[in-house]
């Protein structure tokens, strides 16, 4: 089921928790727990959509909780950019 989630998320830029749960045929809490596994592996990121969508209160619960798959290259690049730059040890440079 985790592989199905991975494939589903790789095929779209973002997906809501509600859409993921519907696709997998599980409750939103189960889908959230599955997403947490991929988040822990650094392959998925969670973000919350704009909660000021108009205030009609008709949004489907979970529709503002969004997930985005992080492409393998992007994840490696993000890790590389997060590492500190090597220090210049040449003492002759002012």
DSSP file (Angstrom, degrees, kcal/mol; ACC not computed):
  #  RESIDUE AA STRUCTURE BP1 BP2  ACC     N-H-->O    O-->H-N    N-H-->O    O-->H-N    TCO  KAPPA ALPHA  PHI   PSI    X-CA   Y-CA   Z-CA
    1    1 A X     >        0   0    0      0, 0.0     4,-2.1     0, 0.0     5,-0.1   0.000 360.0 360.0 360.0 -32.7    0.0    0.0    0.0
    2    2 A X  H  >  +     0   0    0      1,-0.2     4,-2.4     2,-0.2     5,-0.1   0.870 360.0  52.3 -65.6 -35.5    2.9    2.4    0.6
    3    3 A X  H  > S+     0   0    0      2,-0.2     4,-2.5     1,-0.2    -1,-0.2   0.884 107.8  51.5 -67.0 -37.0    4.1    1.7   -2.9
    4    4 A X  H  > S+     0   0    0      2,-0.2     4,-2.5     1,-0.2    -2,-0.2   0.903 109.9  49.6 -63.8 -41.7    0.6    2.6   -4.2
    5    5 A X  H  X S+     0   0    0     -4,-2.1     4,-2.5     2,-0.2    -2,-0.2   0.922 110.4  50.7 -62.4 -44.4    0.8    5.9   -2.2
    6    6 A X  H  X S+     0   0    0     -4,-2.4     4,-2.1     1,-0.2    -2,-0.2   0.939 112.0  46.5 -58.8 -48.7    4.2    6.6   -3.7
    7    7 A X  H  X S+     0   0    0     -4,-2.5     4,-1.1     1,-0.2    -1,-0.2   0.914 111.8  51.4 -61.0 -44.1    3.0    6.1   -7.2
    8    8 A X  H  < S+     0   0    0     -4,-2.5     3,-0.5     1,-0.2    -1,-0.2   0.921 113.6  43.8 -59.2 -45.6   -0.1    8.1   -6.7
    9    9 A X  H >< S+     0   0    0     -4,-2.5     3,-0.9     1,-0.2    60,-0.5   0.790 108.2  57.7 -75.0 -27.5    1.9   11.1   -5.3
   10   10 A X  H 3< S+     0   0    0     -4,-2.1    -1,-0.2     1,-0.2    -2,-0.2   0.737 101.7  58.5 -71.0 -21.4    4.6   10.9   -8.0
   11   11 A X  T 3< S+     0   0    0     -4,-1.1     2,-0.3    -3,-0.5    -1,-0.2   0.445 108.8  42.3 -89.4  -1.0    1.9   11.3  -10.6
   12   12 A X  S <  S-     0   0    0     -3,-0.9    57,-0.4    -4,-0.2     3,-0.1  -0.991  76.2-126.1-144.6 150.7    0.6   14.7   -9.4
   13   13 A X  S    S-     0   0    0     -2,-0.3     2,-0.3     1,-0.2    56,-0.3   0.916  92.4  -4.1 -64.6 -43.3    2.2   17.9   -8.1
   14   14 A X        -     0   0    0     54,-0.1     2,-0.3    -3,-0.1    54,-0.2  -0.972  61.5-165.7-145.0 158.5    0.1   17.9   -4.8
   15   15 A X  E     -A   67   0A   0     52,-2.0    52,-2.4    -2,-0.3     2,-0.1  -0.992  20.1-125.8-146.0 141.5   -2.6   15.9   -3.3
   16   16 A X  E  >  -A   66   0A   0     -2,-0.3     4,-2.4    50,-0.2    50,-0.2  -0.444  27.1-114.6 -81.2 159.8   -4.9   16.6   -0.4
   17   17 A X  H  > S+     0   0    0     48,-2.5     4,-2.7    45,-1.2     5,-0.2   0.898 118.8  54.4 -58.2 -40.6   -5.3   14.2    2.5
   18   18 A X  H  > S+     0   0    0     44,-1.1     4,-2.3    47,-0.2    -1,-0.2   0.911 109.0  47.1 -61.7 -42.9   -8.9   13.6    1.5
   19   19 A X  H  > S+     0   0    0     43,-0.2     4,-2.7     2,-0.2    -1,-0.2   0.901 112.3  49.8 -65.6 -40.7   -7.9   12.7   -2.1
   20   20 A X  H  X S+     0   0    0     -4,-2.4     4,-2.5     2,-0.2     5,-0.2   0.938 111.6  48.0 -63.4 -46.7   -5.2   10.3   -0.8
   21   21 A X  H  X>S+     0   0    0     -4,-2.7     5,-2.0     1,-0.2     4,-1.5   0.907 113.1  48.6 -60.9 -42.2   -7.6    8.6    1.6
   22   22 A X  H  <5S+     0   0    0     -4,-2.3    -1,-0.2    -5,-0.2    -2,-0.2   0.930 111.6  49.2 -63.6 -45.3  -10.2    8.3   -1.2
   23   23 A X  H  <5S+     0   0    0     -4,-2.7    -2,-0.2     1,-0.2    -1,-0.2   0.907 117.5  40.1 -61.0 -42.3   -7.6    6.8   -3.6
   24   24 A X  H  <5S-     0   0    0     -4,-2.5    -1,-0.2    -5,-0.2    -2,-0.2   0.646 106.5-125.7 -83.3 -14.4   -6.3    4.3   -1.1
   25   25 A X  T  <5 +     0   0    0     -4,-1.5     2,-0.3     1,-0.3    -3,-0.2   0.871  69.6 116.5  72.0  37.2   -9.8    3.5    0.3
   26   26 A X  S   <S-     0   0    0     -5,-2.0    -1,-0.3    -6,-0.2    -2,-0.1  -0.826  72.6 -86.9-130.0 168.7   -8.8    4.2    3.9
   27   27 A X    >>  -     0   0    0     -2,-0.3     4,-2.2     1,-0.1     3,-0.7  -0.412  43.2-111.1 -70.1 152.2   -9.8    6.7    6.6
   28   28 A X  H 3> S+     0   0    0      1,-0.2     4,-2.7     2,-0.2     5,-0.2   0.848 117.7  56.9 -55.1 -36.5   -7.9   10.0    6.6
   29   29 A X  H 3> S+     0   0    0      2,-0.2     4,-1.9     1,-0.2    -1,-0.2   0.873 107.9  47.7 -64.3 -35.5   -6.1    9.1    9.8
   30   30 A X  H <> S+     0   0    0     -3,-0.7     4,-2.1     2,-0.2    -2,-0.2   0.917 112.3  48.9 -69.5 -43.5   -4.7    5.9    8.2
   31   31 A X  H  X S+     0   0    0     -4,-2.2     4,-2.4     1,-0.2    -2,-0.2   0.900 110.2  52.1 -61.9 -40.8   -3.7    7.9    5.1
   32   32 A X  H  X S+     0   0    0     -4,-2.7     4,-2.1     1,-0.2    -1,-0.2   0.905 108.7  50.2 -62.2 -42.3   -2.0   10.5    7.3
   33   33 A X  H  X S+     0   0    0     -4,-1.9     4,-1.1     2,-0.2    -1,-0.2   0.883 110.6  49.6 -64.6 -38.7    0.0    7.8    9.1
   34   34 A X  H  X S+     0   0    0     -4,-2.1     4,-1.3     1,-0.2     3,-0.4   0.906 110.0  50.7 -66.5 -40.7    1.1    6.3    5.8
   35   35 A X  H  X S+     0   0    0     -4,-2.4     4,-2.5     1,-0.2    -2,-0.2   0.874 103.0  60.9 -63.0 -36.5    2.2    9.8    4.7
   36   36 A X  H  X S+     0   0    0     -4,-2.1     4,-2.4     1,-0.2    -1,-0.2   0.839  99.7  55.9 -61.3 -32.6    4.2   10.2    7.9
   37   37 A X  H  X S+     0   0    0     -4,-1.1     4,-1.1    -3,-0.4    -1,-0.2   0.944 110.6  43.3 -63.7 -47.2    6.2    7.1    7.0
   38   38 A X  H  <>S+     0   0    0     -4,-1.3     5,-2.4     1,-0.2     6,-0.8   0.849 111.8  54.5 -68.2 -33.5    7.3    8.8    3.7
   39   39 A X  H ><5S+     0   0    0     -4,-2.5     3,-1.6     1,-0.2    -1,-0.2   0.925 105.8  53.2 -63.0 -43.6    7.8   12.1    5.4
   40   40 A X  H 3<5S+     0   0    0     -4,-2.4    -1,-0.2     1,-0.3    -2,-0.2   0.792 106.8  52.2 -61.0 -29.2   10.2   10.3    7.8
   41   41 A X  T 3<5S-     0   0    0     -4,-1.1    -1,-0.3    -5,-0.1    -2,-0.2   0.477 116.7-115.7 -85.4  -2.9   12.1    8.9    4.9
   42   42 A X  T < 5S+     0   0    0     -3,-1.6    -3,-0.2    -4,-0.3    -2,-0.1   0.698  88.8 108.1  78.4  19.3   12.5   12.4    3.4
   43   43 A X  S   <S+     0   0    0     -5,-2.4    27,-3.1     1,-0.1     2,-0.3   0.555  73.0  42.4-103.8 -11.6   10.4   11.6    0.3
   44   44 A X  E     -B   69   0A   0     -6,-0.8     2,-0.4    25,-0.3    25,-0.2  -0.979  61.7-157.0-138.9 145.3    7.2   13.6    1.1
   45   45 A X  E     -B   68   0A   0     23,-2.4    23,-2.5    -2,-0.3     2,-0.4  -0.970   8.6-149.2-125.3 145.8    6.4   17.0    2.5
   46   46 A X  E     +B   67   0A   0     -2,-0.4     2,-0.3    21,-0.2    21,-0.2  -0.882  20.9 166.4-110.2 139.1    3.2   18.1    4.2
   47   47 A X  E     -B   66   0A   0     19,-2.5    19,-3.0    -2,-0.4     2,-0.5  -0.983  31.4-122.4-147.7 158.6    1.9   21.6    4.1
   48   48 A X  E     -B   65   0A   0     -2,-0.3    17,-0.2    17,-0.2     3,-0.1  -0.879  27.3-130.0-106.7 129.2   -1.4   23.3    5.0
   49   49 A X        -     0   0    0     15,-3.9     2,-0.3    -2,-0.5    15,-0.1  -0.074  49.7 -62.1 -67.2 174.1   -3.3   25.2    2.3
   50   50 A X        -     0   0    0      1,-0.2     3,-0.2     2,-0.1    -1,-0.2  -0.430  44.1-160.8 -63.0 117.3   -4.6   28.7    2.9
   51   51 A X  S    S+     0   0    0     -2,-0.3     2,-0.6     1,-0.2     4,-0.2   0.542  81.4  73.8 -79.7  -6.0   -7.1   28.5    5.7
   52   52 A X        +     0   0    0      1,-0.2    -1,-0.2     2,-0.1    -2,-0.1  -0.419  54.8 142.8-101.6  57.4   -8.7   31.8    4.7
   53   53 A X  S    S-     0   0    0     -2,-0.6    -1,-0.2    -3,-0.2    -2,-0.1   0.450  88.2 -62.2 -79.4   0.6  -10.4   30.3    1.6
   54   54 A X        -     0   0    0     -3,-0.2    -2,-0.1     1,-0.0    -1,-0.1   0.150  64.0-108.2 139.3 -19.1  -13.5   32.5    2.1
   55   55 A X  S    S+     0   0    0     -4,-0.2    -3,-0.0     1,-0.1    -4,-0.0   0.661  77.1 129.0  79.3  16.1  -14.8   31.4    5.5
   56   56 A X        -     0   0    0      1,-0.1    -1,-0.1    -3,-0.0    -2,-0.0   0.670  62.1-139.9 -77.9 -13.5  -17.9   29.5    4.2
   57   57 A X  S    S+     0   0    0      1,-0.1    -1,-0.1     3,-0.0    -3,-0.0   0.742  70.9 114.9  62.0  25.4  -16.9   26.5    6.3
   58   58 A X        +     0   0    0      2,-0.1    -1,-0.1     3,-0.0     2,-0.1   0.352  37.1 123.4-103.7   4.5  -17.9   24.1    3.5
   59   59 A X  S    S-     0   0    0      1,-0.1     2,-0.3     3,-0.0     3,-0.0  -0.408  70.9-111.4 -65.4 140.3  -14.4   22.8    2.9
   60   60 A X    >   -     0   0    0      1,-0.1     3,-2.8    -2,-0.1     4,-0.3  -0.564  38.9-103.4 -70.7 129.9  -14.1   19.1    3.2
   61   61 A X  T 3  S+     0   0    0     -2,-0.3    -1,-0.1     1,-0.3    -3,-0.0  -0.324 110.9  25.3 -54.4 133.6  -12.0   18.2    6.3
   62   62 A X  T 3  S+     0   0    0    -45,-0.1   -45,-1.2   -44,-0.1   -44,-1.1   0.270  91.6 104.3  93.9 -11.0   -8.5   17.2    5.0
   63   63 A X  S <  S+     0   0    0     -3,-2.8    -2,-0.1     1,-0.2    -3,-0.0   0.727  82.6  47.1 -76.9 -18.6   -8.9   19.2    1.8
   64   64 A X  S    S+     0   0    0     -4,-0.3   -15,-3.9   -15,-0.1     2,-0.8   0.503  92.0  87.7 -98.1  -5.1   -6.5   21.9    3.1
   65   65 A X  E     - B   0  48A   0     -3,-0.4   -48,-2.5   -17,-0.2     2,-0.3  -0.854  68.0-174.3 -93.0 110.4   -3.9   19.3    4.4
   66   66 A X  E     -AB  16  47A   0    -19,-3.0   -19,-2.5    -2,-0.8     2,-0.4  -0.751  17.4-158.9-115.2 154.0   -1.7   18.8    1.3
   67   67 A X  E     -AB  15  46A   0    -52,-2.4   -52,-2.0    -2,-0.3     2,-0.4  -0.978   2.5-166.6-131.7 143.6    1.2   16.6    0.5
   68   68 A X  E     - B   0  45A   0    -23,-2.5   -23,-2.4    -2,-0.4     2,-0.3  -0.996  20.4-130.3-133.1 128.4    3.9   16.9   -2.2
   69   69 A X  E     - B   0  44A   0    -60,-0.5     2,-0.6   -57,-0.4   -25,-0.3  -0.564  20.8-136.7 -73.8 137.6    6.2   14.1   -3.3
   70   70 A X        -     0   0    0    -27,-3.1     5,-0.1    -2,-0.3    -1,-0.0  -0.875  21.3-123.9 -98.9 118.0    9.9   15.2   -3.3
   71   71 A X     >  -     0   0    0     -2,-0.6     4,-2.6     1,-0.1     5,-0.2  -0.254  22.3-115.6 -58.8 147.1   11.6   14.0   -6.5
   72   72 A X  H  > S+     0   0    0      1,-0.2     4,-2.1     2,-0.2     5,-0.2   0.893 116.6  47.5 -54.4 -44.5   14.7   11.9   -5.7
   73   73 A X  H  > S+     0   0    0      1,-0.2     4,-2.4     2,-0.2    -1,-0.2   0.886 111.4  51.0 -64.5 -39.0   17.0   14.5   -7.3
   74   74 A X  H  > S+     0   0    0      2,-0.2     4,-2.5     1,-0.2    -2,-0.2   0.879 108.7  51.5 -67.0 -37.7   15.4   17.3   -5.4
   75   75 A X  H  X S+     0   0    0     -4,-2.6     4,-2.0     2,-0.2    -2,-0.2   0.918 112.0  46.1 -65.8 -42.6   15.7   15.5   -2.1
   76   76 A X  H  X S+     0   0    0     -4,-2.1     4,-2.4    -5,-0.2    -2,-0.2   0.904 113.1  50.1 -65.3 -40.7   19.4   15.0   -2.7
   77   77 A X  H  X S+     0   0    0     -4,-2.4     4,-2.8     1,-0.2    -2,-0.2   0.901 109.6  51.0 -64.6 -40.5   19.9   18.6   -3.8
   78   78 A X  H  X S+     0   0    0     -4,-2.5     4,-1.5     2,-0.2    -1,-0.2   0.900 111.5  47.6 -64.2 -40.2   18.1   19.8   -0.7
   79   79 A X  H  X S+     0   0    0     -4,-2.0     4,-0.9     2,-0.2    -2,-0.2   0.905 112.7  49.5 -66.2 -40.4   20.3   17.7    1.5
   80   80 A X  H >< S+     0   0    0     -4,-2.4     3,-0.7     1,-0.2    -2,-0.2   0.916 111.5  48.1 -64.7 -43.9   23.4   18.9   -0.3
   81   81 A X  H 3< S+     0   0    0     -4,-2.8    -1,-0.2     1,-0.2    -2,-0.2   0.790 108.0  56.5 -68.3 -26.9   22.4   22.6    0.0
   82   82 A X  H 3< S+     0   0    0     -4,-1.5    -1,-0.2    -5,-0.2    -2,-0.2   0.698  88.0  92.3 -79.2 -18.5   21.7   22.1    3.7
   83   83 A X  S << S-     0   0    0     -4,-0.9    -3,-0.0    -3,-0.7    -4,-0.0  -0.526  89.9-101.1 -77.7 144.6   25.2   20.9    4.4
   84   84 A X        -     0   0    0     -2,-0.2     2,-0.1     1,-0.1    -1,-0.1  -0.301  37.7-108.2 -65.4 147.0   27.7   23.6    5.5
   85   85 A X        -     0   0    0      1,-0.1    -1,-0.1    -4,-0.1    -4,-0.0  -0.456  41.5 -97.5 -72.1 145.1   30.1   24.8    2.8
   86   86 A X        -     0   0    0     -2,-0.1     2,-0.3     1,-0.1    -1,-0.1  -0.359  41.2-116.6 -63.2 143.8   33.7   23.7    3.3
   87   87 A X        -     0   0    0     -3,-0.1     2,-0.6     1,-0.1    -1,-0.1  -0.605  22.2-116.5 -83.3 141.9   35.8   26.4    5.0
   88   88 A X        -     0   0    0     -2,-0.3    -1,-0.1     1,-0.1     5,-0.0  -0.681  29.0-175.3 -77.4 119.1   38.7   27.9    3.1
   89   89 A X        +     0   0    0     -2,-0.6     2,-0.8     3,-0.0    -1,-0.1   0.357  43.8 118.4-100.0   5.5   41.9   26.9    5.0
   90   90 A X    >   -     0   0    0      1,-0.2     3,-1.1     2,-0.1    -2,-0.1  -0.634  45.5-167.9 -76.1 110.1   44.3   28.9    2.9
   91   91 A X  T 3  S+     0   0    0     -2,-0.8    -1,-0.2     1,-0.2    -3,-0.0   0.644  77.5  71.5 -74.8 -14.6   45.8   31.4    5.4
   92   92 A X  T 3  S+     0   0    0      2,-0.1     2,-0.5    -3,-0.0    -1,-0.2   0.625  78.0  90.1 -78.9 -11.4   47.4   33.5    2.7
   93   93 A X    <         0   0    0     -3,-1.1    -5,-0.0     1,-0.1     0, 0.0  -0.739 360.0 360.0 -86.5 127.1   44.0   34.9    1.6
   94   94 A X              0   0    0     -2,-0.5    -1,-0.1     0, 0.0    -3,-0.1   0.513 360.0 360.0 -67.6 360.0   43.0   38.1    3.4
